[in-house]
Amino acid sequence: MSLPRLLACLLLCISNAAAAPNVILFIADDVSYDDLGCYGNTAARTPNIDKLAAKGRRFDEAILVASSCSPSRSSVITGRYPHNNGRASELHQPIAAHLPWFPRLLRDAGWYTALVGKHHMTSDTPAAGEQPQPEPFNLVDAGNEPGNKGGHATWVKTVQQRPKDKPFFFWFASLDAHRAWDADKDWKADLYGPKHDPAKVIVPPYLNDDAATRDDLASYYNEITRWDYFIGLVVAELEKEGTLDNTLIMIMADNGRPFPRAKTRLHDSGMKTPFIAHWPKGIAKAGTPTQSLISSIDIAPTVLSLAGVAVPPTMQGLSFAPVLADPAATPRKYAFSEHNWHDYEAHGRSVRSEGFLYIVNSRPDLAWQGPADSVHSPSFQSLRAVRDAGKLTPAQADVFLSPRPTVELYRTDADPLQLHNLADDANYASVKARLAKAMTEWTTATGDSAPANLSKDSFDRETGNKLKLKEADYRGTPAGRDKDAAHINAPGPR
């Protein structure tokens, strides 16, 4: 690059950085959308998030591309579907080395970038002739201190100690609310208030309403309240510094709660995320929620476009910035999601559109009982006892259902728990056909596949105990690998 062109690029970066908002992404670990006060949960205490929602934008149709920790986070940071990230479509696996992470693009353009808390994202070894990606973050910190192992103890310090002459992007990722419950041991009632009362928690109909499950949910609620408290501290610091007005705050979770029929599920309890945006200088009609459909892969192109940084062709998402300006804007028609290996063999796909959820299951003989940490929980073991006594309700029985339907169709507004499969209802045949067509187009365009030798179970499905296997014994071929999907940028229908 010539010197004049290089100087022009540098000046453009400086100009963009000066005009663009600061950005903070708060991401919780294993929290369902309906476990926050602003989404109607009257038992879980989230006062700080609720205030941000009241003065910002609550998204009621924010959909993850994976309800599984590292695959979900990897897709947020690359703006790509899990099977297009290489091996990262499966839990604990790395992102293809050639794919850029959006914080690195911000850093290149003059932003100060930091990841504090849970990371859980890695890059694969570069192929021959490939160069490794530059470091995406100026700072990476586990975020823990004595008495707080939730990943958020140093969030405020990170805000305070950042370079003051640069815009910033912070990926603030708590370990709340991942099992095993940590907040109970480190609870500070003077800061967080009293612990949640098990008698007042909301027990979903697919769980067993007994003392063990209520205690389990109360501990989960405690984790959410602790996460909310530290978000409040960061907001207070931004307000004190005078930087809150031009900081875009986004609040979300990587997947649903770590309970049966939530985490790893394609249904709303697993795949719909709470999503709050707050930006006083940039959100019109503040306080008005939106029904506009957005996908978690839209976060990267949204942030880059607002920052004035070019969105690379690798990103399959699209900017939802129009929804910040107008809650009625609808940049996206379809939202696709995946369920790949997470402790257990699986291959499910879904598409949402027109208020419907369409699911295709390539492994219908296998139950979708949830990941190992959920299976190992008191709540799942309580369900096992009810099952063995022959007393499961239909909603609870779905946790163990095998074989499952190959195709499921739900009207999400009328059936928010997705308990009434409409796939064989003639009244919805045209909807089913349209969504099946969209699914086929997306599968073809993005190079998705269901290899015969998918990764197998590495945990027991009844107890959640780890099987005595080496990784080579259960690790198979990830979805899309046979089609080199990691090098396919086509997004399919959007």
Secondary structure by P-SEA (a helix, b strand, c coil): ccaaaaaaaaaaaaaaaacbbbbbbbbbccccccccccccccccccaaaaaaaaabbbbccccccccccaaaaaaaaacccccccccccccccccccccccaaaaaaaaccbbbbccccccccccccccccccccccccccccccccccccccaaaaaaaacccccccccccccccccccccccccccccccccccccccccccccccccaaaaaaaaaaaaaaaaaaaaaaaaaaaaaaaccccccbbbbbbccccccccccccccccccccbbbbbbccccccccccccccccccaaaaaaaaaaccccccccccccccccccccccccccbbbbbcccccccccccccccccbbbbbbccccccccccccccccaaaaaaaaaaaacccccccccccccccccbbbbcccccccccccccccccaaaaaaaaaaaaaaaaaaacccccccccccccccccccccccccccccccccccccccccccccccc
